[in-house]
Amino acid sequence: SRLRKEGAIPFVKTNLPPFGFGQQTRNDVFGLTRNPYCVSKTVTASSGGSAAALAARMTIIADASDIGGSARCPAAACNVVGFRPSHGVI
């Protein structure tokens, strides 16, 4: 809601595991998120849908949750940048 107040317009919905927690970006509705560079591989972790969308050039920026590497690990797997700011910065 804070992003919308600042004028952001969400236009892409990405895949994530149930409750936003898991080692794989998979759920029963949309299945497993594949790495856009090599579809035999997955993107790992809960924010893998965001990393895959960036790698596939669906968007130029994406948000993600990151407690234990959930944004940084999929970003590394998809060869994009995952940034975790200090608590309370954004």
C-alpha positions as CSV (number, residue, x, y, z in Angstrom):
1,S,0.0,0.0,0.0
2,R,2.9,2.4,0.6
3,L,4.2,1.8,-2.9
4,R,0.8,2.6,-4.3
5,K,0.6,5.8,-2.2
6,E,3.9,6.8,-3.9
7,G,2.5,6.3,-7.3
8,A,3.6,2.8,-8.2
9,I,1.4,0.8,-10.5
10,P,1.6,-3.0,-10.0
11,F,1.1,-4.8,-13.3
12,V,2.6,-8.2,-13.0
13,K,1.6,-11.0,-10.5
14,T,4.3,-13.6,-9.9
15,N,4.3,-17.1,-8.6
16,L,5.2,-18.0,-5.0
17,P,4.8,-21.0,-2.7
18,P,1.9,-21.3,-0.2
19,F,2.2,-18.7,2.6
20,G,5.2,-17.2,0.8
21,F,7.5,-19.7,2.4
22,G,9.4,-22.6,0.8
23,Q,12.6,-23.8,-0.8
24,Q,11.0,-23.9,-4.2
25,T,8.7,-21.4,-6.0
26,R,5.9,-23.9,-6.4
27,N,2.2,-24.0,-5.6
28,D,-0.8,-26.2,-6.5
29,V,-2.4,-23.5,-8.8
30,F,0.5,-22.5,-11.0
31,G,3.0,-25.2,-10.5
32,L,6.7,-24.9,-10.4
33,T,8.4,-21.7,-11.6
34,R,11.2,-22.5,-14.1
35,N,14.4,-20.6,-14.7
36,P,14.0,-18.6,-17.9
37,Y,17.6,-19.3,-18.9
38,C,17.4,-23.0,-18.5
39,V,13.9,-24.5,-18.1
40,S,15.2,-27.7,-16.6
41,K,16.2,-25.7,-13.5
42,T,14.0,-24.0,-10.9
43,V,14.5,-20.5,-9.5
44,T,14.5,-21.6,-5.8
45,A,13.0,-19.9,-2.7
46,S,9.8,-17.9,-2.1
47,S,10.5,-14.9,-4.3
48,G,11.6,-16.9,-7.4
49,G,8.7,-15.6,-9.4
50,S,10.0,-12.1,-9.1
51,A,13.5,-13.1,-10.1
52,A,12.1,-15.1,-13.1
53,A,10.0,-12.1,-14.2
54,L,13.1,-9.9,-14.1
55,A,15.3,-12.4,-16.0
56,A,12.6,-12.9,-18.6
57,R,12.4,-9.1,-19.0
58,M,8.7,-9.0,-18.1
59,T,9.5,-6.0,-15.8
60,I,12.5,-3.8,-14.9
61,I,11.9,-3.9,-11.1
62,A,10.1,-6.3,-8.7
63,D,9.5,-6.6,-5.0
64,A,10.4,-9.6,-3.0
65,S,10.4,-10.8,0.6
66,D,13.8,-11.8,2.1
67,I,14.4,-13.2,5.5
68,G,16.8,-16.1,4.8
69,G,17.8,-15.3,1.3
70,S,14.4,-15.6,-0.4
71,A,15.1,-12.7,-2.7
72,R,18.9,-13.0,-3.1
73,C,19.1,-16.7,-3.9
74,P,16.5,-16.7,-6.8
75,A,18.2,-13.6,-8.1
76,A,21.5,-15.3,-8.2
77,A,20.0,-18.3,-9.9
78,C,18.4,-16.1,-12.6
79,N,21.5,-13.8,-13.0
80,V,19.7,-10.7,-11.8
81,V,20.4,-8.5,-8.7
82,G,18.6,-9.2,-5.4
83,F,18.9,-6.4,-2.8
84,R,18.0,-6.7,0.8
85,P,17.9,-3.2,2.4
86,S,18.3,-2.7,6.1
87,H,15.2,-3.1,8.2
88,G,12.9,-0.1,8.0
89,V,14.6,1.6,5.1
90,I,11.9,1.0,2.5
